Amino acid sequence: MTIKPIHNDDDLRAAFRRLEAIFQAEAGTPEADEMEVLVTLIEAYENKHFPIGPPDPVEAIKFRMEQMGLAPRDLEPYIGPSGRVSEVLNRKRPLSLRMVKRLHDGLNIPYESLLSRAA
């Protein structure tokens, strides 16, 4: 097993090619150990060079609505009357801290997503 750091995209492609070749390695084998190390190196490189930030709060809410089959009226206990729900979903009103807490507690939307645009 010859492992080296991933310094650029060419190294990344080579690491992916090797990972693909040993991906089905049996646990406890040298190839399985190599696979673990490659996955760690690839994740570190991608996190550094291609970071993915938290989603937009409104997109996070819409995603959860889609997952749970919710309609805008189902958000009223968390956001308020239908007019307020509409304003939030159309980005005409920001989320208040009370709304954030209710959405987090009631729909399990991560705080990081709900507060990602807060200044």
C-alpha positions in Angstrom: 0.0 0.0 0.0 1.5 3.3 -1.1 -0.5 6.2 0.2 0.3 9.8 -0.4 -1.4 13.1 0.3 -3.9 14.5 -2.2 -2.5 17.9 -3.4 -4.5 18.6 -6.5 -7.4 17.3 -8.7 -5.1 14.9 -10.5 -4.2 13.3 -7.2 -7.9 13.2 -6.3 -8.8 11.4 -9.5 -6.0 8.9 -8.9 -7.3 8.3 -5.4 -10.8 7.7 -6.7 -9.6 5.3 -9.3 -7.8 3.3 -6.6 -10.7 3.5 -4.3 -13.0 2.1 -7.0 -10.6 -0.8 -7.5 -10.6 -1.8 -3.8 -14.1 -0.7 -2.8 -15.4 -4.2 -2.2 -12.4 -5.2 -0.1 -13.1 -7.7 2.6 -12.8 -6.4 6.2 -9.5 -7.1 7.9 -7.5 -7.1 4.6 -4.8 -4.7 3.7 -7.0 -3.4 0.9 -9.8 -2.6 3.4 -7.3 -0.6 5.5 -6.1 1.2 2.3 -9.7 1.9 1.5 -10.3 3.5 4.9 -7.2 5.7 4.5 -8.2 6.8 1.0 -11.7 7.7 2.1 -10.3 9.9 4.9 -7.9 11.6 2.5 -10.5 12.2 -0.1 -13.0 13.6 2.5 -10.3 16.0 3.9 -9.4 17.2 0.4 -13.0 17.7 -0.6 -13.9 19.5 2.6 -11.0 21.9 2.2 -11.4 22.6 -1.6 -15.1 22.1 -2.1 -16.9 23.0 1.1 -20.6 22.7 1.3 -22.3 25.2 3.5 -25.7 24.9 5.2 -28.7 25.4 2.9 -30.7 28.5 2.7 -33.3 28.6 5.5 -36.3 28.8 3.2 -34.9 26.0 1.1 -34.4 23.9 4.3 -38.1 24.5 5.2 -39.3 23.6 1.8 -37.2 20.5 1.7 -38.6 19.3 5.1 -42.2 20.1 3.8 -41.5 17.9 0.8 -40.1 15.1 2.9 -43.0 15.2 5.3 -45.8 15.9 2.7 -46.7 19.2 4.4 -48.6 22.1 2.9 -48.0 25.7 3.8 -50.9 25.6 6.2 -49.1 22.9 8.2 -46.5 25.5 9.1 -48.9 27.8 10.9 -48.1 26.3 14.3 -44.4 27.0 13.8 -44.5 30.3 11.9 -47.9 31.9 12.5 -50.9 32.8 10.4 -51.1 31.8 6.7 -50.1 35.3 5.6 -46.9 35.1 7.6 -46.1 31.6 6.3 -46.5 32.9 2.8 -44.2 35.9 3.5 -41.5 33.6 4.9 -41.8 31.1 2.1 -41.6 34.0 -0.5 -38.6 35.6 1.3 -40.5 38.7 2.2 -40.2 38.2 5.9 -37.2 36.8 7.8 -37.5 34.1 10.4 -37.7 35.3 14.0 -35.9 33.5 16.7 -39.2 32.1 18.0 -40.0 30.7 14.5 -36.5 29.2 14.3 -37.0 27.4 17.7 -40.4 26.2 16.8 -39.3 24.9 13.4 -36.3 23.2 15.0 -38.3 21.6 17.8 -41.4 20.7 15.7 -39.9 19.7 12.4 -36.3 18.8 13.4 -34.8 21.3 11.0 -31.2 21.9 12.1 -30.5 25.3 13.7 -27.5 25.6 11.4 -29.9 25.5 8.4 -32.4 27.9 9.9 -29.8 30.4 11.0 -27.4 30.2 8.0 -28.3 33.6 6.7 -28.5 35.4 10.1 -26.1 38.3 10.5 
